[in-house]
Amino acid sequence: MLYSKILFGCSSIFFGLIFGSFLNVVIYRLPKNKSVVKPRSFCPKCNKKISWNENIPIYSWIKLKGKCSNCDKKISIKYPLTELATGILFFLSFNAIPKDTFFENFALNLFFSWVFILILLPISIIDYEFLWIPNSIILVGFLFGLAASIFSAILNNQNLFLNIFESLISGILGFLIIILIMKFGEIIFKKPSMGLGDAKLAGMIGFWIGFPGVIISIWLSFIISGLFVIFGLTIKSIKKGQLIPFGPFLSIAGFLIWLYGDDIFFKIIF
């Protein structure tokens, strides 16, 4: 049993690193409106196509000493960090699932946890860098959220249409809550305080985690973002009036509730 747990844990990290490498492509190309499928990976400085042995997650960056083998320009450390983060999140997803769960439920939960990571992580990074949440990733999130509801209902002998309906209502609720907060913020601050992308993201997360998870995730995201801003102002890495992306905080809160359940809010607070 111990060997099996170690094997699955290491496999989770391995697959996370592989998919993290692909996320780097998505994060780089999507804001530039380029295809994430082709051409194959290339150096953004000299356009040299990267060979397979120079594209091994983390290892290649270390071996190349963070520089392109052709133009010798620096390769940002954010690439191996994204790969590492994906590997760690994949492992945490595996570790969070109770090991006495039936294999079918375990496999389904792990698969959709990984998919949720591959949706939320690029959204968070892109929003952090560009203050923009791509509609294409949100759409993919809704489609996989629908698939999660369908397979969960079938596997657990639940009412399929009721399951989908509850997910839809939760998604609409998440969207409307952020819209109301946006309108209230505009009245108070006399300018837009949040973007429509945040509302879409909240709706998509609500579709995944249901009710009351969607309400708790929004509440928790404001707490996390508030702590982040206070800390940033304290160390002077954030300036007063600076725009702060809200997508990463919604993603963190939504994923915590997906992994650990609705009571994660109360565990953190109390």
ChimeraX commands (.cxc) that place a marker at each C-alpha (Angstrom):
marker #1 position 0.00,0.00,0.00 radius 0.5
marker #1 position 2.86,2.36,0.90 radius 0.5
marker #1 position 4.68,1.60,-2.37 radius 0.5
marker #1 position 1.46,2.18,-4.31 radius 0.5
marker #1 position 0.97,5.57,-2.61 radius 0.5
marker #1 position 4.56,6.59,-3.35 radius 0.5
marker #1 position 4.21,5.47,-6.99 radius 0.5
marker #1 position 0.97,7.40,-7.51 radius 0.5
marker #1 position 2.40,10.45,-5.73 radius 0.5
marker #1 position 5.52,10.51,-7.91 radius 0.5
marker #1 position 3.39,9.92,-11.02 radius 0.5
marker #1 position 1.22,12.90,-10.06 radius 0.5
marker #1 position 4.27,15.15,-9.83 radius 0.5
marker #1 position 5.63,13.78,-13.13 radius 0.5
marker #1 position 2.39,14.43,-15.02 radius 0.5
marker #1 position 2.14,17.85,-13.38 radius 0.5
marker #1 position 5.58,18.81,-14.68 radius 0.5
marker #1 position 4.67,17.64,-18.20 radius 0.5
marker #1 position 1.38,19.53,-18.28 radius 0.5
marker #1 position 3.05,22.52,-16.62 radius 0.5
marker #1 position 5.35,22.72,-19.64 radius 0.5
marker #1 position 2.30,22.90,-21.89 radius 0.5
marker #1 position 0.76,25.60,-19.68 radius 0.5
marker #1 position 3.83,27.73,-20.35 radius 0.5
marker #1 position 2.92,27.62,-24.03 radius 0.5
marker #1 position -0.69,28.59,-23.28 radius 0.5
marker #1 position 0.34,31.44,-20.96 radius 0.5
marker #1 position 2.82,32.86,-23.49 radius 0.5
marker #1 position 0.78,32.49,-26.68 radius 0.5
marker #1 position -2.84,33.12,-25.67 radius 0.5
marker #1 position -2.38,36.83,-24.82 radius 0.5
marker #1 position -0.62,37.21,-28.18 radius 0.5
marker #1 position -3.56,35.54,-29.94 radius 0.5
marker #1 position -1.34,32.72,-31.24 radius 0.5
marker #1 position -2.14,29.03,-31.61 radius 0.5
marker #1 position -1.21,26.93,-28.57 radius 0.5
marker #1 position -0.94,23.83,-30.77 radius 0.5
marker #1 position 1.54,24.87,-33.47 radius 0.5
marker #1 position 4.27,25.61,-34.20 radius 0.5
marker #1 position 6.27,23.66,-31.64 radius 0.5
marker #1 position 8.06,25.45,-28.80 radius 0.5
marker #1 position 10.59,28.10,-29.79 radius 0.5
marker #1 position 12.81,30.70,-28.15 radius 0.5
marker #1 position 10.83,33.97,-27.96 radius 0.5
marker #1 position 14.06,35.96,-28.45 radius 0.5
marker #1 position 15.64,34.32,-31.53 radius 0.5
marker #1 position 12.73,32.07,-32.69 radius 0.5
marker #1 position 14.94,28.95,-32.69 radius 0.5
marker #1 position 12.81,25.82,-32.37 radius 0.5
marker #1 position 13.48,24.03,-29.11 radius 0.5
marker #1 position 14.51,20.39,-29.43 radius 0.5
marker #1 position 12.92,17.73,-27.20 radius 0.5
marker #1 position 16.02,17.40,-25.01 radius 0.5
marker #1 position 15.96,21.15,-24.34 radius 0.5
marker #1 position 12.28,21.02,-23.43 radius 0.5
marker #1 position 12.40,18.67,-20.44 radius 0.5
marker #1 position 10.54,20.35,-17.55 radius 0.5
marker #1 position 12.82,22.07,-15.00 radius 0.5
marker #1 position 15.83,19.89,-15.92 radius 0.5
marker #1 position 16.46,21.62,-19.26 radius 0.5
marker #1 position 16.26,25.07,-17.69 radius 0.5
marker #1 position 18.84,24.05,-15.07 radius 0.5
marker #1 position 21.08,22.36,-17.65 radius 0.5
marker #1 position 20.98,25.40,-19.93 radius 0.5
marker #1 position 21.63,27.65,-16.91 radius 0.5
marker #1 position 18.51,29.62,-17.73 radius 0.5
marker #1 position 19.76,30.68,-21.18 radius 0.5
marker #1 position 18.89,29.86,-24.79 radius 0.5
marker #1 position 21.47,27.54,-26.36 radius 0.5
marker #1 position 21.36,29.57,-29.59 radius 0.5
marker #1 position 21.19,33.27,-28.69 radius 0.5
marker #1 position 22.33,33.00,-25.07 radius 0.5
marker #1 position 19.46,35.22,-23.95 radius 0.5
marker #1 position 17.97,34.59,-20.53 radius 0.5
marker #1 position 15.01,32.23,-20.20 radius 0.5
marker #1 position 12.65,33.54,-17.53 radius 0.5
marker #1 position 12.56,31.59,-14.28 radius 0.5
marker #1 position 8.75,31.74,-14.47 radius 0.5
marker #1 position 8.84,28.75,-16.88 radius 0.5
marker #1 position 10.33,26.21,-14.45 radius 0.5
marker #1 position 8.32,27.77,-11.60 radius 0.5
marker #1 position 5.07,27.20,-13.51 radius 0.5
marker #1 position 6.09,23.58,-14.15 radius 0.5
marker #1 position 7.01,23.10,-10.49 radius 0.5
marker #1 position 3.77,24.69,-9.30 radius 0.5
marker #1 position 1.72,22.40,-11.54 radius 0.5
marker #1 position 3.60,19.35,-10.25 radius 0.5
marker #1 position 3.02,20.35,-6.63 radius 0.5
marker #1 position -0.68,21.08,-7.23 radius 0.5
marker #1 position -1.13,17.73,-8.99 radius 0.5
marker #1 position 0.45,16.01,-5.98 radius 0.5
marker #1 position -1.72,17.94,-3.51 radius 0.5
marker #1 position -4.79,16.90,-5.49 radius 0.5
marker #1 position -3.79,13.25,-5.26 radius 0.5
marker #1 position -2.99,13.57,-1.56 radius 0.5
marker #1 position -6.29,15.32,-0.71 radius 0.5
marker #1 position -8.49,12.44,-1.93 radius 0.5
marker #1 position -9.39,9.97,0.87 radius 0.5
marker #1 position -7.55,6.72,0.13 radius 0.5
marker #1 position -10.56,4.59,1.14 radius 0.5
marker #1 position -12.52,5.98,-1.82 radius 0.5
marker #1 position -13.64,3.48,-4.45 radius 0.5
marker #1 position -11.24,3.41,-7.40 radius 0.5
marker #1 position -13.80,4.77,-9.87 radius 0.5
marker #1 position -14.54,7.79,-7.67 radius 0.5
marker #1 position -10.85,8.23,-6.89 radius 0.5
marker #1 position -9.89,8.24,-10.59 radius 0.5
marker #1 position -12.75,10.61,-11.50 radius 0.5
marker #1 position -11.93,13.01,-8.67 radius 0.5
marker #1 position -8.22,13.02,-9.49 radius 0.5
marker #1 position -8.79,13.54,-13.22 radius 0.5
marker #1 position -11.11,16.51,-12.75 radius 0.5
marker #1 position -8.89,17.96,-10.01 radius 0.5
marker #1 position -6.03,17.97,-12.50 radius 0.5
marker #1 position -8.26,19.51,-15.17 radius 0.5
marker #1 position -9.37,22.20,-12.72 radius 0.5
marker #1 position -5.71,23.04,-12.05 radius 0.5
marker #1 position -4.97,23.26,-15.78 radius 0.5
marker #1 position -7.84,25.74,-16.09 radius 0.5
marker #1 position -7.28,27.89,-13.00 radius 0.5
marker #1 position -3.48,28.16,-13.10 radius 0.5
marker #1 position -3.14,29.78,-16.56 radius 0.5
marker #1 position -6.10,32.05,-15.79 radius 0.5
marker #1 position -4.36,33.19,-12.60 radius 0.5
marker #1 position -0.98,33.82,-14.23 radius 0.5
marker #1 position -2.41,35.56,-17.30 radius 0.5
marker #1 position -4.65,37.75,-15.14 radius 0.5
marker #1 position -1.70,38.58,-12.87 radius 0.5
marker #1 position 0.48,39.61,-15.83 radius 0.5
marker #1 position -2.08,41.20,-18.17 radius 0.5
marker #1 position -5.18,41.93,-16.02 radius 0.5
marker #1 position -7.12,39.82,-18.50 radius 0.5
marker #1 position -9.05,36.55,-18.18 radius 0.5
marker #1 position -9.37,34.70,-21.53 radius 0.5
marker #1 position -12.93,33.74,-22.51 radius 0.5
marker #1 position -11.56,30.65,-24.27 radius 0.5
marker #1 position -10.26,29.14,-21.00 radius 0.5
marker #1 position -13.49,30.09,-19.19 radius 0.5
marker #1 position -15.47,28.26,-21.89 radius 0.5
marker #1 position -13.28,25.18,-21.56 radius 0.5
marker #1 position -13.83,25.40,-17.79 radius 0.5
marker #1 position -17.61,25.38,-18.22 radius 0.5
marker #1 position -17.47,22.41,-20.60 radius 0.5
marker #1 position -15.32,20.33,-18.26 radius 0.5
marker #1 position -17.45,21.44,-15.30 radius 0.5
marker #1 position -20.48,20.11,-17.17 radius 0.5
marker #1 position -18.64,16.85,-17.83 radius 0.5
marker #1 position -17.73,16.60,-14.12 radius 0.5
marker #1 position -21.41,17.01,-13.14 radius 0.5
marker #1 position -22.52,14.37,-15.63 radius 0.5
marker #1 position -19.92,11.75,-14.69 radius 0.5
marker #1 position -20.36,12.41,-10.97 radius 0.5
marker #1 position -24.12,11.94,-11.23 radius 0.5
marker #1 position -23.76,8.70,-13.22 radius 0.5
marker #1 position -21.09,7.24,-10.95 radius 0.5
marker #1 position -22.94,8.10,-7.72 radius 0.5
marker #1 position -26.43,7.21,-9.00 radius 0.5
marker #1 position -27.64,10.79,-8.64 radius 0.5
marker #1 position -30.31,12.58,-10.66 radius 0.5
marker #1 position -28.41,13.77,-13.73 radius 0.5
marker #1 position -30.64,16.73,-14.61 radius 0.5
marker #1 position -30.86,17.87,-10.98 radius 0.5
marker #1 position -27.06,17.74,-10.71 radius 0.5
marker #1 position -26.61,19.86,-13.84 radius 0.5
marker #1 position -29.35,22.26,-12.74 radius 0.5
marker #1 position -27.70,22.78,-9.33 radius 0.5
marker #1 position -24.34,23.43,-11.02 radius 0.5
marker #1 position -25.96,25.91,-13.41 radius 0.5
marker #1 position -27.71,27.79,-10.59 radius 0.5
marker #1 position -24.45,27.93,-8.60 radius 0.5
marker #1 position -22.64,29.27,-11.67 radius 0.5
marker #1 position -25.26,31.97,-12.24 radius 0.5
marker #1 position -25.14,32.87,-8.54 radius 0.5
marker #1 position -21.35,33.27,-8.61 radius 0.5
marker #1 position -21.59,35.48,-11.70 radius 0.5
marker #1 position -24.34,37.69,-10.24 radius 0.5
marker #1 position -22.61,38.13,-6.88 radius 0.5
marker #1 position -19.49,39.54,-8.54 radius 0.5
marker #1 position -21.63,41.73,-10.84 radius 0.5
marker #1 position -23.37,43.19,-7.77 radius 0.5
marker #1 position -20.01,43.78,-6.07 radius 0.5
marker #1 position -18.74,45.45,-9.26 radius 0.5
marker #1 position -21.74,47.81,-9.38 radius 0.5
marker #1 position -21.43,48.58,-5.69 radius 0.5
marker #1 position -17.70,49.27,-6.14 radius 0.5
marker #1 position -18.38,51.66,-9.03 radius 0.5
marker #1 position -20.78,53.63,-6.83 radius 0.5
marker #1 position -18.30,53.81,-3.93 radius 0.5
marker #1 position -15.06,54.43,-5.85 radius 0.5
marker #1 position -16.58,56.25,-8.87 radius 0.5
marker #1 position -14.66,53.90,-11.21 radius 0.5
marker #1 position -14.64,50.18,-12.17 radius 0.5
marker #1 position -13.28,48.13,-9.27 radius 0.5
marker #1 position -13.46,44.70,-10.94 radius 0.5
marker #1 position -13.72,43.30,-14.45 radius 0.5
marker #1 position -16.37,41.24,-16.22 radius 0.5
marker #1 position -13.79,38.46,-16.49 radius 0.5
marker #1 position -13.87,38.12,-12.70 radius 0.5
marker #1 position -17.63,37.59,-12.82 radius 0.5
marker #1 position -17.27,34.95,-15.54 radius 0.5
marker #1 position -14.55,33.21,-13.54 radius 0.5
marker #1 position -16.72,33.21,-10.39 radius 0.5
marker #1 position -19.55,31.74,-12.45 radius 0.5
marker #1 position -17.31,29.03,-13.83 radius 0.5
marker #1 position -15.96,28.17,-10.37 radius 0.5
marker #1 position -19.51,28.07,-9.01 radius 0.5
marker #1 position -20.38,25.59,-11.75 radius 0.5
marker #1 position -17.62,23.32,-10.40 radius 0.5
marker #1 position -18.00,23.62,-6.63 radius 0.5
marker #1 position -21.76,24.22,-6.30 radius 0.5
marker #1 position -23.66,25.79,-3.42 radius 0.5
marker #1 position -22.78,26.97,-0.78 radius 0.5
marker #1 position -19.17,26.55,-1.99 radius 0.5
marker #1 position -19.46,29.38,-4.50 radius 0.5
marker #1 position -20.49,31.91,-1.83 radius 0.5
marker #1 position -17.76,30.76,0.56 radius 0.5
marker #1 position -15.15,30.87,-2.22 radius 0.5
marker #1 position -16.00,34.49,-3.07 radius 0.5
marker #1 position -15.89,35.45,0.61 radius 0.5
marker #1 position -12.60,33.61,1.09 radius 0.5
marker #1 position -11.09,35.20,-2.04 radius 0.5
marker #1 position -11.73,38.68,-0.61 radius 0.5
marker #1 position -10.04,37.68,2.66 radius 0.5
marker #1 position -6.99,36.28,0.83 radius 0.5
marker #1 position -6.75,39.28,-1.49 radius 0.5
marker #1 position -7.10,41.67,1.45 radius 0.5
marker #1 position -4.24,39.99,3.30 radius 0.5
marker #1 position -2.16,40.07,0.11 radius 0.5
marker #1 position -2.75,43.80,-0.40 radius 0.5
marker #1 position -2.01,44.63,3.25 radius 0.5
marker #1 position 1.23,42.67,3.08 radius 0.5
marker #1 position 2.14,44.26,-0.27 radius 0.5
marker #1 position 1.53,47.76,1.06 radius 0.5
marker #1 position 3.56,46.98,4.16 radius 0.5
marker #1 position 6.63,45.89,2.21 radius 0.5
marker #1 position 5.93,48.58,-0.42 radius 0.5
marker #1 position 5.65,46.15,-3.34 radius 0.5
marker #1 position 2.13,47.48,-3.97 radius 0.5
marker #1 position 1.33,51.17,-4.39 radius 0.5
marker #1 position -1.90,52.88,-3.38 radius 0.5
marker #1 position -4.32,52.93,-6.31 radius 0.5
marker #1 position -2.51,50.11,-8.11 radius 0.5
marker #1 position -4.74,47.69,-10.02 radius 0.5
marker #1 position -4.74,44.23,-8.43 radius 0.5
marker #1 position -5.93,41.20,-10.42 radius 0.5
marker #1 position -8.70,39.36,-8.58 radius 0.5
marker #1 position -8.66,36.19,-10.70 radius 0.5
marker #1 position -5.79,34.52,-8.81 radius 0.5
marker #1 position -7.60,34.93,-5.48 radius 0.5
marker #1 position -10.86,33.56,-6.84 radius 0.5
marker #1 position -8.90,30.62,-8.26 radius 0.5
marker #1 position -7.10,29.88,-4.99 radius 0.5
marker #1 position -10.31,30.00,-2.96 radius 0.5
marker #1 position -12.28,27.93,-5.48 radius 0.5
marker #1 position -9.60,25.28,-5.69 radius 0.5
marker #1 position -9.27,25.04,-1.89 radius 0.5
marker #1 position -12.99,24.38,-1.61 radius 0.5
marker #1 position -12.87,21.87,-4.48 radius 0.5
marker #1 position -10.11,19.96,-2.68 radius 0.5
marker #1 position -11.13,20.23,0.96 radius 0.5
marker #1 position -14.84,21.00,0.96 radius 0.5
marker #1 position -17.06,23.88,2.05 radius 0.5
marker #1 position -15.81,23.92,5.64 radius 0.5
marker #1 position -12.27,24.97,4.60 radius 0.5
marker #1 position -13.35,28.59,5.26 radius 0.5
marker #1 position -14.21,27.83,8.88 radius 0.5
marker #1 position -10.99,25.82,9.33 radius 0.5
marker #1 position -8.92,28.78,8.13 radius 0.5
marker #1 position -10.78,31.37,10.21 radius 0.5
marker #1 position -11.19,29.35,13.42 radius 0.5
marker link #1:1,2 radius 0.2
marker link #1:2,3 radius 0.2
marker link #1:3,4 radius 0.2
marker link #1:4,5 radius 0.2
marker link #1:5,6 radius 0.2
marker link #1:6,7 radius 0.2
marker link #1:7,8 radius 0.2
marker link #1:8,9 radius 0.2
marker link #1:9,10 radius 0.2
marker link #1:10,11 radius 0.2
marker link #1:11,12 radius 0.2
marker link #1:12,13 radius 0.2
marker link #1:13,14 radius 0.2
marker link #1:14,15 radius 0.2
marker link #1:15,16 radius 0.2
marker link #1:16,17 radius 0.2
marker link #1:17,18 radius 0.2
marker link #1:18,19 radius 0.2
marker link #1:19,20 radius 0.2
marker link #1:20,21 radius 0.2
marker link #1:21,22 radius 0.2
marker link #1:22,23 radius 0.2
marker link #1:23,24 radius 0.2
marker link #1:24,25 radius 0.2
marker link #1:25,26 radius 0.2
marker link #1:26,27 radius 0.2
marker link #1:27,28 radius 0.2
marker link #1:28,29 radius 0.2
marker link #1:29,30 radius 0.2
marker link #1:30,31 radius 0.2
marker link #1:31,32 radius 0.2
marker link #1:32,33 radius 0.2
marker link #1:33,34 radius 0.2
marker link #1:34,35 radius 0.2
marker link #1:35,36 radius 0.2
marker link #1:36,37 radius 0.2
marker link #1:37,38 radius 0.2
marker link #1:38,39 radius 0.2
marker link #1:39,40 radius 0.2
marker link #1:40,41 radius 0.2
marker link #1:41,42 radius 0.2
marker link #1:42,43 radius 0.2
marker link #1:43,44 radius 0.2
marker link #1:44,45 radius 0.2
marker link #1:45,46 radius 0.2
marker link #1:46,47 radius 0.2
marker link #1:47,48 radius 0.2
marker link #1:48,49 radius 0.2
marker link #1:49,50 radius 0.2
marker link #1:50,51 radius 0.2
marker link #1:51,52 radius 0.2
marker link #1:52,53 radius 0.2
marker link #1:53,54 radius 0.2
marker link #1:54,55 radius 0.2
marker link #1:55,56 radius 0.2
marker link #1:56,57 radius 0.2
marker link #1:57,58 radius 0.2
marker link #1:58,59 radius 0.2
marker link #1:59,60 radius 0.2
marker link #1:60,61 radius 0.2
marker link #1:61,62 radius 0.2
marker link #1:62,63 radius 0.2
marker link #1:63,64 radius 0.2
marker link #1:64,65 radius 0.2
marker link #1:65,66 radius 0.2
marker link #1:66,67 radius 0.2
marker link #1:67,68 radius 0.2
marker link #1:68,69 radius 0.2
marker link #1:69,70 radius 0.2
marker link #1:70,71 radius 0.2
marker link #1:71,72 radius 0.2
marker link #1:72,73 radius 0.2
marker link #1:73,74 radius 0.2
marker link #1:74,75 radius 0.2
marker link #1:75,76 radius 0.2
marker link #1:76,77 radius 0.2
marker link #1:77,78 radius 0.2
marker link #1:78,79 radius 0.2
marker link #1:79,80 radius 0.2
marker link #1:80,81 radius 0.2
marker link #1:81,82 radius 0.2
marker link #1:82,83 radius 0.2
marker link #1:83,84 radius 0.2
marker link #1:84,85 radius 0.2
marker link #1:85,86 radius 0.2
marker link #1:86,87 radius 0.2
marker link #1:87,88 radius 0.2
marker link #1:88,89 radius 0.2
marker link #1:89,90 radius 0.2
marker link #1:90,91 radius 0.2
marker link #1:91,92 radius 0.2
marker link #1:92,93 radius 0.2
marker link #1:93,94 radius 0.2
marker link #1:94,95 radius 0.2
marker link #1:95,96 radius 0.2
marker link #1:96,97 radius 0.2
marker link #1:97,98 radius 0.2
marker link #1:98,99 radius 0.2
marker link #1:99,100 radius 0.2
marker link #1:100,101 radius 0.2
marker link #1:101,102 radius 0.2
marker link #1:102,103 radius 0.2
marker link #1:103,104 radius 0.2
marker link #1:104,105 radius 0.2
marker link #1:105,106 radius 0.2
marker link #1:106,107 radius 0.2
marker link #1:107,108 radius 0.2
marker link #1:108,109 radius 0.2
marker link #1:109,110 radius 0.2
marker link #1:110,111 radius 0.2
marker link #1:111,112 radius 0.2
marker link #1:112,113 radius 0.2
marker link #1:113,114 radius 0.2
marker link #1:114,115 radius 0.2
marker link #1:115,116 radius 0.2
marker link #1:116,117 radius 0.2
marker link #1:117,118 radius 0.2
marker link #1:118,119 radius 0.2
marker link #1:119,120 radius 0.2
marker link #1:120,121 radius 0.2
marker link #1:121,122 radius 0.2
marker link #1:122,123 radius 0.2
marker link #1:123,124 radius 0.2
marker link #1:124,125 radius 0.2
marker link #1:125,126 radius 0.2
marker link #1:126,127 radius 0.2
marker link #1:127,128 radius 0.2
marker link #1:128,129 radius 0.2
marker link #1:129,130 radius 0.2
marker link #1:130,131 radius 0.2
marker link #1:131,132 radius 0.2
marker link #1:132,133 radius 0.2
marker link #1:133,134 radius 0.2
marker link #1:134,135 radius 0.2
marker link #1:135,136 radius 0.2
marker link #1:136,137 radius 0.2
marker link #1:137,138 radius 0.2
marker link #1:138,139 radius 0.2
marker link #1:139,140 radius 0.2
marker link #1:140,141 radius 0.2
marker link #1:141,142 radius 0.2
marker link #1:142,143 radius 0.2
marker link #1:143,144 radius 0.2
marker link #1:144,145 radius 0.2
marker link #1:145,146 radius 0.2
marker link #1:146,147 radius 0.2
marker link #1:147,148 radius 0.2
marker link #1:148,149 radius 0.2
marker link #1:149,150 radius 0.2
marker link #1:150,151 radius 0.2
marker link #1:151,152 radius 0.2
marker link #1:152,153 radius 0.2
marker link #1:153,154 radius 0.2
marker link #1:154,155 radius 0.2
marker link #1:155,156 radius 0.2
marker link #1:156,157 radius 0.2
marker link #1:157,158 radius 0.2
marker link #1:158,159 radius 0.2
marker link #1:159,160 radius 0.2
marker link #1:160,161 radius 0.2
marker link #1:161,162 radius 0.2
marker link #1:162,163 radius 0.2
marker link #1:163,164 radius 0.2
marker link #1:164,165 radius 0.2
marker link #1:165,166 radius 0.2
marker link #1:166,167 radius 0.2
marker link #1:167,168 radius 0.2
marker link #1:168,169 radius 0.2
marker link #1:169,170 radius 0.2
marker link #1:170,171 radius 0.2
marker link #1:171,172 radius 0.2
marker link #1:172,173 radius 0.2
marker link #1:173,174 radius 0.2
marker link #1:174,175 radius 0.2
marker link #1:175,176 radius 0.2
marker link #1:176,177 radius 0.2
marker link #1:177,178 radius 0.2
marker link #1:178,179 radius 0.2
marker link #1:179,180 radius 0.2
marker link #1:180,181 radius 0.2
marker link #1:181,182 radius 0.2
marker link #1:182,183 radius 0.2
marker link #1:183,184 radius 0.2
marker link #1:184,185 radius 0.2
marker link #1:185,186 radius 0.2
marker link #1:186,187 radius 0.2
marker link #1:187,188 radius 0.2
marker link #1:188,189 radius 0.2
marker link #1:189,190 radius 0.2
marker link #1:190,191 radius 0.2
marker link #1:191,192 radius 0.2
marker link #1:192,193 radius 0.2
marker link #1:193,194 radius 0.2
marker link #1:194,195 radius 0.2
marker link #1:195,196 radius 0.2
marker link #1:196,197 radius 0.2
marker link #1:197,198 radius 0.2
marker link #1:198,199 radius 0.2
marker link #1:199,200 radius 0.2
marker link #1:200,201 radius 0.2
marker link #1:201,202 radius 0.2
marker link #1:202,203 radius 0.2
marker link #1:203,204 radius 0.2
marker link #1:204,205 radius 0.2
marker link #1:205,206 radius 0.2
marker link #1:206,207 radius 0.2
marker link #1:207,208 radius 0.2
marker link #1:208,209 radius 0.2
marker link #1:209,210 radius 0.2
marker link #1:210,211 radius 0.2
marker link #1:211,212 radius 0.2
marker link #1:212,213 radius 0.2
marker link #1:213,214 radius 0.2
marker link #1:214,215 radius 0.2
marker link #1:215,216 radius 0.2
marker link #1:216,217 radius 0.2
marker link #1:217,218 radius 0.2
marker link #1:218,219 radius 0.2
marker link #1:219,220 radius 0.2
marker link #1:220,221 radius 0.2
marker link #1:221,222 radius 0.2
marker link #1:222,223 radius 0.2
marker link #1:223,224 radius 0.2
marker link #1:224,225 radius 0.2
marker link #1:225,226 radius 0.2
marker link #1:226,227 radius 0.2
marker link #1:227,228 radius 0.2
marker link #1:228,229 radius 0.2
marker link #1:229,230 radius 0.2
marker link #1:230,231 radius 0.2
marker link #1:231,232 radius 0.2
marker link #1:232,233 radius 0.2
marker link #1:233,234 radius 0.2
marker link #1:234,235 radius 0.2
marker link #1:235,236 radius 0.2
marker link #1:236,237 radius 0.2
marker link #1:237,238 radius 0.2
marker link #1:238,239 radius 0.2
marker link #1:239,240 radius 0.2
marker link #1:240,241 radius 0.2
marker link #1:241,242 radius 0.2
marker link #1:242,243 radius 0.2
marker link #1:243,244 radius 0.2
marker link #1:244,245 radius 0.2
marker link #1:245,246 radius 0.2
marker link #1:246,247 radius 0.2
marker link #1:247,248 radius 0.2
marker link #1:248,249 radius 0.2
marker link #1:249,250 radius 0.2
marker link #1:250,251 radius 0.2
marker link #1:251,252 radius 0.2
marker link #1:252,253 radius 0.2
marker link #1:253,254 radius 0.2
marker link #1:254,255 radius 0.2
marker link #1:255,256 radius 0.2
marker link #1:256,257 radius 0.2
marker link #1:257,258 radius 0.2
marker link #1:258,259 radius 0.2
marker link #1:259,260 radius 0.2
marker link #1:260,261 radius 0.2
marker link #1:261,262 radius 0.2
marker link #1:262,263 radius 0.2
marker link #1:263,264 radius 0.2
marker link #1:264,265 radius 0.2
marker link #1:265,266 radius 0.2
marker link #1:266,267 radius 0.2
marker link #1:267,268 radius 0.2
marker link #1:268,269 radius 0.2
marker link #1:269,270 radius 0.2
view
